[in-house]
Amino acid sequence: MADTAGLEVPAWIVQGRDRPHSRTYLGEGKLDDLRQLIEIHNAEVVIADDELTPAQQRNLEQELNVKVLDRTGLVLDIFASRAQTKEAQLQIELAQLEYLMPRLTRMWTHLSRLGGGIGTRGPGETQLEVDKRQIQTRMAHLRHGLKKVRAHRSTLRKKRQEKPFITAAIVGDTNAGKSSLLNRLTNAGVLAQDKLFATLDPTTRHIKLPNNEEVMISDTVGFIQKLPHQLVDAFRATLEEVVVSDFLIHLVDASHPRVVEMLQTSTALLNELGAAPTSTLYVFNKCDKLKDPSILNALLSTYYPSIAISVTNDGSMDKLFNAMSEMLKPFRKKKTYHIPYSRMDIVSLLHKHGKVLSIEYETDIHIRVEINNIIGDKIMGQLYDNSH
């Protein structure tokens, strides 16, 4: 993450403790070691791979005499530089302000507090209250803006969901290759870099499978371990595409040294966000980088349905298309629908997206179709759409 933020990390230090030091996060001995490293490398910033309390962050800066950044602050900074859409920008700014509020006090320690008696207040304290009030006003404005943006996006999503397409979302850890996969599948032109959170905003594209099933497939933001609580809402907003998807493509970097741990993180986050799917295809990417084939075999036997691919390999895309087709087979059913004569548009859609087995013209149209149940339900949902 430091590399993604444009920071060079010349050294790091680890301390094993039952719990962080309440005042300075690290113990006194490790603080001395850290001071020496700062001096040796002429470091300007210290990053903690945990969320620090405002007091810990303030005390560490006083002890070390350098800027101290915790994991949450670093992630928020990266997100702020990556956000493209209006919603993402509003959500990240809101998260930054929520993070900033309890840390305002330390920013005014350089101001004197004049007068110590009851009822007197120094300029630092007065300015602190002014800043907090301004931030609270801005946060209220951001929440109102987010509400309007989400209502608009919800309307657009509803219209898209009414279209007779199966929807899928690509999920997984950041840097697993999700944007690269979407580009290979659809020529989407999505930014794909070997960096964390290269893209924050969901991109949706259309693909056609070998069995002629049509799928709307979305790329989503990558997951990380120890997700800062300020970003849970931001993730939830981004992953609404996952919640409404008919199935998930869970992309996994099979070459990662902690691949099982990363899988567990992704699954736990999906559950936390209320986005646990009914159907998931596990896709183990970068299998060409694996030196021990037994690792891949264990993954494929543990997670089902699953396949192994390399996004850079042309044959892998055919393999993925076929796996998606196989996964959708159980949804294909023979069903009879009763359609009023006034809704020939629905009859036309059933012809287009299914295989019509028989059709009878009675008091209404009885049409028997072999069709993907997901698409059939979406088509029939239009029968009760008030807009017709």
C-alpha beads as a LAMMPS data file, in Angstrom:
LAMMPS data file: protein, C-alpha beads

388 atoms
387 bonds

1 atom types
1 bond types

-500.0 500.0 xlo xhi
-500.0 500.0 ylo yhi
-500.0 500.0 zlo zhi

Masses

1 110.0

Atoms # bond

1 1 1 0.000 0.000 0.000
2 1 1 2.879 2.370 0.740
3 1 1 4.237 1.761 -2.757
4 1 1 0.810 2.509 -4.241
5 1 1 0.723 5.791 -2.295
6 1 1 4.134 6.736 -3.731
7 1 1 6.112 6.106 -0.551
8 1 1 9.423 4.230 -0.335
9 1 1 9.780 1.907 2.660
10 1 1 13.494 1.427 3.486
11 1 1 12.905 -0.525 6.715
12 1 1 10.250 -1.928 9.007
13 1 1 9.962 -3.084 12.567
14 1 1 7.715 -5.712 14.196
15 1 1 6.785 -6.208 17.825
16 1 1 4.989 -9.208 19.294
17 1 1 2.632 -8.119 22.048
18 1 1 -0.652 -9.400 23.473
19 1 1 -2.062 -5.936 22.798
20 1 1 -0.664 -2.603 21.555
21 1 1 0.789 -0.209 24.132
22 1 1 -2.128 2.003 25.157
23 1 1 -0.091 5.210 24.984
24 1 1 2.457 4.748 22.196
25 1 1 1.362 1.564 20.343
26 1 1 4.953 0.214 20.597
27 1 1 6.855 -0.496 23.804
28 1 1 9.737 1.720 24.924
29 1 1 12.429 -0.641 23.628
30 1 1 10.937 -0.813 20.153
31 1 1 10.466 2.953 20.141
32 1 1 14.230 3.319 20.662
33 1 1 14.887 0.921 17.776
34 1 1 12.464 2.907 15.608
35 1 1 14.204 6.198 16.443
36 1 1 17.504 4.699 15.253
37 1 1 15.933 3.503 11.983
38 1 1 14.436 6.965 11.384
39 1 1 17.854 8.545 11.888
40 1 1 19.712 5.978 9.726
41 1 1 17.308 6.305 6.786
42 1 1 16.458 9.976 7.304
43 1 1 12.782 8.962 7.276
44 1 1 10.032 11.564 7.134
45 1 1 6.990 9.343 7.762
46 1 1 6.248 6.317 9.951
47 1 1 3.365 4.052 8.938
48 1 1 1.609 1.717 11.385
49 1 1 -0.051 -1.373 9.901
50 1 1 -2.983 -0.977 12.297
51 1 1 -5.499 1.688 13.170
52 1 1 -4.064 3.964 15.847
53 1 1 -6.143 5.834 18.370
54 1 1 -5.877 9.644 18.068
55 1 1 -3.874 9.656 21.342
56 1 1 -1.454 6.953 20.113
57 1 1 -0.904 8.830 16.859
58 1 1 -0.278 12.121 18.716
59 1 1 2.063 10.511 21.256
60 1 1 4.058 8.689 18.580
61 1 1 4.593 11.931 16.650
62 1 1 5.833 13.608 19.838
63 1 1 8.145 10.695 20.648
64 1 1 9.535 10.278 17.117
65 1 1 9.352 13.860 15.836
66 1 1 8.089 12.724 12.407
67 1 1 4.672 12.432 10.795
68 1 1 2.865 9.218 11.798
69 1 1 0.273 7.654 9.504
70 1 1 -1.829 4.615 10.390
71 1 1 -3.287 1.982 8.056
72 1 1 -6.650 3.745 7.846
73 1 1 -5.124 7.101 6.935
74 1 1 -2.997 5.464 4.236
75 1 1 -5.933 3.584 2.684
76 1 1 -8.092 6.718 2.724
77 1 1 -5.335 8.643 0.961
78 1 1 -5.068 5.996 -1.753
79 1 1 -8.844 5.851 -2.181
80 1 1 -9.027 9.636 -2.500
81 1 1 -6.516 9.557 -5.367
82 1 1 -8.396 6.741 -7.153
83 1 1 -12.043 7.853 -6.876
84 1 1 -13.495 8.855 -10.250
85 1 1 -17.286 8.948 -9.992
86 1 1 -19.220 11.557 -8.029
87 1 1 -20.480 8.947 -5.548
88 1 1 -17.015 7.545 -4.854
89 1 1 -15.594 11.044 -4.314
90 1 1 -18.396 11.989 -1.909
91 1 1 -18.085 8.717 0.023
92 1 1 -14.308 8.963 0.381
93 1 1 -14.457 12.611 1.516
94 1 1 -17.063 11.658 4.106
95 1 1 -14.857 8.793 5.335
96 1 1 -11.866 11.152 5.553
97 1 1 -13.815 13.675 7.633
98 1 1 -15.104 10.934 9.977
99 1 1 -11.482 9.867 10.438
100 1 1 -10.309 13.451 10.943
101 1 1 -12.858 14.562 13.563
102 1 1 -11.377 12.821 16.659
103 1 1 -7.866 13.816 15.515
104 1 1 -8.505 17.553 15.304
105 1 1 -7.307 18.211 18.848
106 1 1 -3.707 17.246 18.112
107 1 1 -3.638 19.698 15.201
108 1 1 -4.130 22.608 17.587
109 1 1 -1.557 21.687 20.255
110 1 1 0.774 24.401 18.928
111 1 1 -1.725 27.118 19.950
112 1 1 -1.634 28.497 23.445
113 1 1 -4.704 28.164 25.633
114 1 1 -5.043 31.479 27.378
115 1 1 -6.710 31.690 30.748
116 1 1 -7.196 28.726 33.007
117 1 1 -10.284 29.705 34.959
118 1 1 -13.830 28.460 34.481
119 1 1 -15.594 30.242 31.632
120 1 1 -12.407 31.291 29.822
121 1 1 -11.246 29.806 26.600
122 1 1 -8.023 30.060 24.633
123 1 1 -7.809 30.678 20.859
124 1 1 -6.833 27.067 20.126
125 1 1 -9.902 25.681 21.796
126 1 1 -12.159 28.232 20.088
127 1 1 -10.707 27.452 16.661
128 1 1 -11.077 23.731 17.361
129 1 1 -14.790 24.153 17.976
130 1 1 -15.168 26.250 14.816
131 1 1 -13.396 23.565 12.781
132 1 1 -15.536 20.782 14.235
133 1 1 -18.705 22.700 13.458
134 1 1 -17.568 23.330 9.864
135 1 1 -16.678 19.667 9.421
136 1 1 -20.028 18.542 10.813
137 1 1 -21.803 20.902 8.383
138 1 1 -19.760 19.534 5.488
139 1 1 -20.479 15.934 6.547
140 1 1 -24.223 16.652 6.611
141 1 1 -23.943 18.149 3.107
142 1 1 -22.024 15.092 1.864
143 1 1 -24.598 12.677 3.321
144 1 1 -27.388 14.603 1.576
145 1 1 -25.450 14.512 -1.708
146 1 1 -24.826 10.791 -1.357
147 1 1 -28.503 10.154 -0.750
148 1 1 -29.405 11.887 -4.034
149 1 1 -26.653 10.140 -6.025
150 1 1 -27.629 6.720 -4.666
151 1 1 -31.306 7.288 -5.440
152 1 1 -30.387 8.103 -9.048
153 1 1 -28.076 5.088 -9.321
154 1 1 -30.738 2.855 -7.777
155 1 1 -33.177 3.959 -10.500
156 1 1 -30.621 3.200 -13.217
157 1 1 -29.833 -0.196 -11.682
158 1 1 -33.519 -1.080 -11.457
159 1 1 -33.951 -0.335 -15.154
160 1 1 -30.910 -2.468 -15.955
161 1 1 -32.161 -5.304 -13.758
162 1 1 -35.456 -5.315 -15.637
163 1 1 -33.637 -6.128 -18.866
164 1 1 -33.591 -9.859 -19.604
165 1 1 -29.899 -10.436 -18.923
166 1 1 -28.102 -12.525 -16.341
167 1 1 -25.862 -10.353 -14.172
168 1 1 -22.488 -11.318 -12.731
169 1 1 -19.869 -9.488 -10.668
170 1 1 -16.135 -10.096 -10.464
171 1 1 -14.994 -9.939 -6.823
172 1 1 -11.758 -10.698 -5.018
173 1 1 -8.720 -9.197 -3.357
174 1 1 -7.191 -6.052 -4.733
175 1 1 -4.522 -6.784 -7.344
176 1 1 -5.963 -10.234 -8.127
177 1 1 -6.474 -9.189 -11.759
178 1 1 -10.183 -8.275 -11.849
179 1 1 -9.868 -5.305 -14.218
180 1 1 -7.495 -7.267 -16.451
181 1 1 -10.016 -10.113 -16.593
182 1 1 -12.881 -7.781 -17.510
183 1 1 -10.726 -6.254 -20.245
184 1 1 -9.932 -9.696 -21.681
185 1 1 -13.563 -10.801 -21.556
186 1 1 -15.127 -7.664 -22.992
187 1 1 -12.441 -5.272 -24.307
188 1 1 -13.780 -2.883 -21.664
189 1 1 -10.735 -0.627 -21.576
190 1 1 -10.771 -0.514 -17.751
191 1 1 -7.648 0.816 -16.040
192 1 1 -5.565 -2.216 -15.062
193 1 1 -2.316 -1.627 -13.168
194 1 1 -0.125 -3.697 -10.886
195 1 1 -1.207 -1.502 -7.969
196 1 1 -3.728 -1.733 -5.148
197 1 1 -7.143 -0.175 -5.814
198 1 1 -6.250 0.719 -9.416
199 1 1 -9.978 1.148 -9.998
200 1 1 -12.642 1.957 -7.395
201 1 1 -15.723 2.440 -9.517
202 1 1 -17.722 -0.497 -10.910
203 1 1 -17.707 -0.985 -14.676
204 1 1 -20.409 -3.093 -16.358
205 1 1 -20.096 -4.695 -19.797
206 1 1 -22.027 -7.213 -21.907
207 1 1 -20.725 -10.661 -22.930
208 1 1 -22.208 -13.626 -24.800
209 1 1 -21.441 -17.185 -23.681
210 1 1 -20.952 -20.223 -25.983
211 1 1 -24.517 -21.409 -25.183
212 1 1 -25.809 -17.974 -26.346
213 1 1 -26.616 -16.865 -22.791
214 1 1 -26.055 -13.107 -22.463
215 1 1 -24.436 -11.819 -19.280
216 1 1 -23.923 -8.296 -17.911
217 1 1 -20.632 -8.515 -16.023
218 1 1 -19.274 -5.931 -13.543
219 1 1 -15.829 -5.230 -12.142
220 1 1 -15.731 -4.204 -8.448
221 1 1 -13.296 -2.686 -5.970
222 1 1 -10.727 -5.097 -4.522
223 1 1 -10.888 -6.408 -0.971
224 1 1 -8.178 -5.893 1.634
225 1 1 -7.479 -7.366 5.044
226 1 1 -8.256 -5.215 8.091
227 1 1 -10.639 -2.957 6.165
228 1 1 -10.869 0.379 8.008
229 1 1 -14.328 0.787 9.517
230 1 1 -14.707 4.221 7.875
231 1 1 -14.589 2.450 4.503
232 1 1 -17.187 -0.239 5.171
233 1 1 -19.947 2.069 3.889
234 1 1 -17.838 3.019 0.876
235 1 1 -17.325 -0.661 0.082
236 1 1 -20.998 -1.399 0.650
237 1 1 -21.988 1.312 -1.848
238 1 1 -19.522 0.025 -4.433
239 1 1 -20.512 -3.589 -3.873
240 1 1 -24.232 -3.045 -4.331
241 1 1 -23.530 -4.425 -7.813
242 1 1 -22.561 -7.661 -6.069
243 1 1 -25.705 -7.794 -3.934
244 1 1 -27.987 -7.629 -6.987
245 1 1 -25.899 -9.964 -9.181
246 1 1 -27.245 -13.377 -10.154
247 1 1 -23.843 -14.986 -9.557
248 1 1 -20.272 -14.082 -8.637
249 1 1 -16.925 -14.735 -10.237
250 1 1 -14.575 -14.866 -7.235
251 1 1 -11.131 -14.152 -8.693
252 1 1 -8.196 -15.343 -6.594
253 1 1 -4.448 -14.836 -7.004
254 1 1 -3.391 -18.489 -6.742
255 1 1 0.284 -17.495 -6.584
256 1 1 -0.169 -15.428 -3.408
257 1 1 1.766 -16.989 -0.492
258 1 1 -1.295 -16.574 1.777
259 1 1 -3.923 -17.498 -0.770
260 1 1 -6.235 -19.327 1.676
261 1 1 -6.079 -16.443 4.143
262 1 1 -6.941 -13.990 1.343
263 1 1 -9.899 -16.148 0.312
264 1 1 -11.180 -16.182 3.876
265 1 1 -10.842 -12.376 4.065
266 1 1 -12.886 -11.905 0.886
267 1 1 -15.586 -14.311 2.049
268 1 1 -15.826 -12.667 5.481
269 1 1 -16.113 -9.206 3.923
270 1 1 -18.855 -10.350 1.549
271 1 1 -20.784 -11.713 4.524
272 1 1 -20.245 -8.485 6.496
273 1 1 -21.558 -6.421 3.606
274 1 1 -24.615 -8.638 3.212
275 1 1 -23.444 -9.686 -0.232
276 1 1 -23.079 -13.438 0.279
277 1 1 -24.051 -14.984 -3.080
278 1 1 -26.197 -17.973 -3.935
279 1 1 -23.862 -19.033 -6.760
280 1 1 -20.116 -18.481 -7.004
281 1 1 -17.561 -19.577 -9.574
282 1 1 -14.066 -19.596 -8.043
283 1 1 -11.439 -18.597 -10.606
284 1 1 -7.816 -19.135 -9.575
285 1 1 -5.734 -16.693 -11.587
286 1 1 -1.938 -16.498 -12.129
287 1 1 -1.712 -20.299 -11.952
288 1 1 1.243 -20.099 -14.381
289 1 1 3.276 -18.511 -11.554
290 1 1 2.720 -21.438 -9.170
291 1 1 5.796 -23.614 -8.667
292 1 1 4.018 -26.249 -6.556
293 1 1 1.057 -27.809 -8.449
294 1 1 -0.213 -29.490 -5.262
295 1 1 -1.302 -26.060 -3.955
296 1 1 -3.514 -25.520 -6.985
297 1 1 -4.923 -29.052 -6.797
298 1 1 -5.853 -28.507 -3.132
299 1 1 -7.606 -25.234 -3.970
300 1 1 -9.573 -26.753 -6.862
301 1 1 -10.717 -29.672 -4.727
302 1 1 -11.719 -27.443 -1.782
303 1 1 -13.631 -24.749 -3.672
304 1 1 -16.302 -25.793 -6.158
305 1 1 -17.155 -24.979 -8.894
306 1 1 -13.694 -23.690 -9.710
307 1 1 -11.183 -23.412 -12.543
308 1 1 -7.541 -22.386 -12.911
309 1 1 -6.571 -19.741 -15.476
310 1 1 -4.035 -17.115 -16.413
311 1 1 -5.619 -13.879 -17.629
312 1 1 -2.706 -13.399 -20.024
313 1 1 -3.389 -16.790 -21.694
314 1 1 -5.847 -16.777 -24.622
315 1 1 -7.034 -20.336 -23.986
316 1 1 -8.005 -19.420 -20.425
317 1 1 -10.802 -17.159 -21.656
318 1 1 -12.482 -20.020 -23.552
319 1 1 -12.116 -22.115 -20.415
320 1 1 -13.804 -19.433 -18.318
321 1 1 -16.637 -18.924 -20.822
322 1 1 -17.347 -22.668 -20.796
323 1 1 -17.232 -22.819 -16.981
324 1 1 -19.763 -19.976 -16.769
325 1 1 -22.032 -21.762 -19.249
326 1 1 -21.834 -24.979 -17.217
327 1 1 -22.636 -23.149 -14.001
328 1 1 -25.771 -21.654 -15.545
329 1 1 -27.052 -24.987 -16.888
330 1 1 -29.094 -25.860 -13.757
331 1 1 -31.026 -22.620 -14.179
332 1 1 -32.325 -23.670 -17.603
333 1 1 -35.922 -24.878 -17.202
334 1 1 -38.964 -25.746 -19.298
335 1 1 -41.749 -23.409 -18.248
336 1 1 -45.209 -22.423 -19.461
337 1 1 -46.201 -18.773 -19.406
338 1 1 -49.614 -17.163 -19.922
339 1 1 -49.321 -13.872 -21.758
340 1 1 -52.172 -11.445 -22.628
341 1 1 -52.521 -10.530 -26.309
342 1 1 -51.720 -6.933 -25.428
343 1 1 -48.174 -7.928 -24.452
344 1 1 -46.705 -9.364 -27.638
345 1 1 -43.449 -7.645 -26.638
346 1 1 -43.037 -10.275 -23.909
347 1 1 -43.750 -13.095 -26.363
348 1 1 -41.033 -11.608 -28.578
349 1 1 -38.560 -11.546 -25.663
350 1 1 -39.301 -15.209 -24.839
351 1 1 -38.580 -16.091 -28.474
352 1 1 -35.339 -14.110 -28.364
353 1 1 -33.952 -15.412 -25.072
354 1 1 -35.392 -18.923 -24.930
355 1 1 -36.254 -21.911 -27.082
356 1 1 -40.015 -21.922 -27.737
357 1 1 -41.324 -25.503 -27.510
358 1 1 -45.001 -24.800 -28.158
359 1 1 -47.470 -21.921 -28.364
360 1 1 -51.263 -21.985 -28.104
361 1 1 -53.698 -19.132 -28.606
362 1 1 -56.550 -19.403 -26.109
363 1 1 -58.133 -16.639 -24.029
364 1 1 -54.506 -15.606 -23.667
365 1 1 -51.282 -16.916 -25.180
366 1 1 -49.919 -20.128 -23.641
367 1 1 -46.257 -20.372 -24.497
368 1 1 -43.972 -23.202 -23.340
369 1 1 -40.303 -22.248 -23.376
370 1 1 -36.956 -23.730 -22.438
371 1 1 -35.246 -20.738 -20.870
372 1 1 -32.859 -19.713 -18.145
373 1 1 -35.076 -19.296 -15.097
374 1 1 -33.326 -16.045 -14.116
375 1 1 -34.064 -14.452 -17.487
376 1 1 -37.589 -15.861 -17.571
377 1 1 -38.380 -14.242 -14.213
378 1 1 -37.015 -10.886 -15.389
379 1 1 -39.058 -11.018 -18.577
380 1 1 -42.236 -11.898 -16.711
381 1 1 -41.522 -9.128 -14.221
382 1 1 -42.153 -6.710 -17.068
383 1 1 -45.712 -8.063 -17.347
384 1 1 -46.532 -6.239 -14.116
385 1 1 -44.496 -3.132 -14.875
386 1 1 -46.762 -0.118 -14.538
387 1 1 -44.848 1.710 -17.237
388 1 1 -46.526 -0.490 -19.899

Bonds

1 1 1 2
2 1 2 3
3 1 3 4
4 1 4 5
5 1 5 6
6 1 6 7
7 1 7 8
8 1 8 9
9 1 9 10
10 1 10 11
11 1 11 12
12 1 12 13
13 1 13 14
14 1 14 15
15 1 15 16
16 1 16 17
17 1 17 18
18 1 18 19
19 1 19 20
20 1 20 21
21 1 21 22
22 1 22 23
23 1 23 24
24 1 24 25
25 1 25 26
26 1 26 27
27 1 27 28
28 1 28 29
29 1 29 30
30 1 30 31
31 1 31 32
32 1 32 33
33 1 33 34
34 1 34 35
35 1 35 36
36 1 36 37
37 1 37 38
38 1 38 39
39 1 39 40
40 1 40 41
41 1 41 42
42 1 42 43
43 1 43 44
44 1 44 45
45 1 45 46
46 1 46 47
47 1 47 48
48 1 48 49
49 1 49 50
50 1 50 51
51 1 51 52
52 1 52 53
53 1 53 54
54 1 54 55
55 1 55 56
56 1 56 57
57 1 57 58
58 1 58 59
59 1 59 60
60 1 60 61
61 1 61 62
62 1 62 63
63 1 63 64
64 1 64 65
65 1 65 66
66 1 66 67
67 1 67 68
68 1 68 69
69 1 69 70
70 1 70 71
71 1 71 72
72 1 72 73
73 1 73 74
74 1 74 75
75 1 75 76
76 1 76 77
77 1 77 78
78 1 78 79
79 1 79 80
80 1 80 81
81 1 81 82
82 1 82 83
83 1 83 84
84 1 84 85
85 1 85 86
86 1 86 87
87 1 87 88
88 1 88 89
89 1 89 90
90 1 90 91
91 1 91 92
92 1 92 93
93 1 93 94
94 1 94 95
95 1 95 96
96 1 96 97
97 1 97 98
98 1 98 99
99 1 99 100
100 1 100 101
101 1 101 102
102 1 102 103
103 1 103 104
104 1 104 105
105 1 105 106
106 1 106 107
107 1 107 108
108 1 108 109
109 1 109 110
110 1 110 111
111 1 111 112
112 1 112 113
113 1 113 114
114 1 114 115
115 1 115 116
116 1 116 117
117 1 117 118
118 1 118 119
119 1 119 120
120 1 120 121
121 1 121 122
122 1 122 123
123 1 123 124
124 1 124 125
125 1 125 126
126 1 126 127
127 1 127 128
128 1 128 129
129 1 129 130
130 1 130 131
131 1 131 132
132 1 132 133
133 1 133 134
134 1 134 135
135 1 135 136
136 1 136 137
137 1 137 138
138 1 138 139
139 1 139 140
140 1 140 141
141 1 141 142
142 1 142 143
143 1 143 144
144 1 144 145
145 1 145 146
146 1 146 147
147 1 147 148
148 1 148 149
149 1 149 150
150 1 150 151
151 1 151 152
152 1 152 153
153 1 153 154
154 1 154 155
155 1 155 156
156 1 156 157
157 1 157 158
158 1 158 159
159 1 159 160
160 1 160 161
161 1 161 162
162 1 162 163
163 1 163 164
164 1 164 165
165 1 165 166
166 1 166 167
167 1 167 168
168 1 168 169
169 1 169 170
170 1 170 171
171 1 171 172
172 1 172 173
173 1 173 174
174 1 174 175
175 1 175 176
176 1 176 177
177 1 177 178
178 1 178 179
179 1 179 180
180 1 180 181
181 1 181 182
182 1 182 183
183 1 183 184
184 1 184 185
185 1 185 186
186 1 186 187
187 1 187 188
188 1 188 189
189 1 189 190
190 1 190 191
191 1 191 192
192 1 192 193
193 1 193 194
194 1 194 195
195 1 195 196
196 1 196 197
197 1 197 198
198 1 198 199
199 1 199 200
200 1 200 201
201 1 201 202
202 1 202 203
203 1 203 204
204 1 204 205
205 1 205 206
206 1 206 207
207 1 207 208
208 1 208 209
209 1 209 210
210 1 210 211
211 1 211 212
212 1 212 213
213 1 213 214
214 1 214 215
215 1 215 216
216 1 216 217
217 1 217 218
218 1 218 219
219 1 219 220
220 1 220 221
221 1 221 222
222 1 222 223
223 1 223 224
224 1 224 225
225 1 225 226
226 1 226 227
227 1 227 228
228 1 228 229
229 1 229 230
230 1 230 231
231 1 231 232
232 1 232 233
233 1 233 234
234 1 234 235
235 1 235 236
236 1 236 237
237 1 237 238
238 1 238 239
239 1 239 240
240 1 240 241
241 1 241 242
242 1 242 243
243 1 243 244
244 1 244 245
245 1 245 246
246 1 246 247
247 1 247 248
248 1 248 249
249 1 249 250
250 1 250 251
251 1 251 252
252 1 252 253
253 1 253 254
254 1 254 255
255 1 255 256
256 1 256 257
257 1 257 258
258 1 258 259
259 1 259 260
260 1 260 261
261 1 261 262
262 1 262 263
263 1 263 264
264 1 264 265
265 1 265 266
266 1 266 267
267 1 267 268
268 1 268 269
269 1 269 270
270 1 270 271
271 1 271 272
272 1 272 273
273 1 273 274
274 1 274 275
275 1 275 276
276 1 276 277
277 1 277 278
278 1 278 279
279 1 279 280
280 1 280 281
281 1 281 282
282 1 282 283
283 1 283 284
284 1 284 285
285 1 285 286
286 1 286 287
287 1 287 288
288 1 288 289
289 1 289 290
290 1 290 291
291 1 291 292
292 1 292 293
293 1 293 294
294 1 294 295
295 1 295 296
296 1 296 297
297 1 297 298
298 1 298 299
299 1 299 300
300 1 300 301
301 1 301 302
302 1 302 303
303 1 303 304
304 1 304 305
305 1 305 306
306 1 306 307
307 1 307 308
308 1 308 309
309 1 309 310
310 1 310 311
311 1 311 312
312 1 312 313
313 1 313 314
314 1 314 315
315 1 315 316
316 1 316 317
317 1 317 318
318 1 318 319
319 1 319 320
320 1 320 321
321 1 321 322
322 1 322 323
323 1 323 324
324 1 324 325
325 1 325 326
326 1 326 327
327 1 327 328
328 1 328 329
329 1 329 330
330 1 330 331
331 1 331 332
332 1 332 333
333 1 333 334
334 1 334 335
335 1 335 336
336 1 336 337
337 1 337 338
338 1 338 339
339 1 339 340
340 1 340 341
341 1 341 342
342 1 342 343
343 1 343 344
344 1 344 345
345 1 345 346
346 1 346 347
347 1 347 348
348 1 348 349
349 1 349 350
350 1 350 351
351 1 351 352
352 1 352 353
353 1 353 354
354 1 354 355
355 1 355 356
356 1 356 357
357 1 357 358
358 1 358 359
359 1 359 360
360 1 360 361
361 1 361 362
362 1 362 363
363 1 363 364
364 1 364 365
365 1 365 366
366 1 366 367
367 1 367 368
368 1 368 369
369 1 369 370
370 1 370 371
371 1 371 372
372 1 372 373
373 1 373 374
374 1 374 375
375 1 375 376
376 1 376 377
377 1 377 378
378 1 378 379
379 1 379 380
380 1 380 381
381 1 381 382
382 1 382 383
383 1 383 384
384 1 384 385
385 1 385 386
386 1 386 387
387 1 387 388
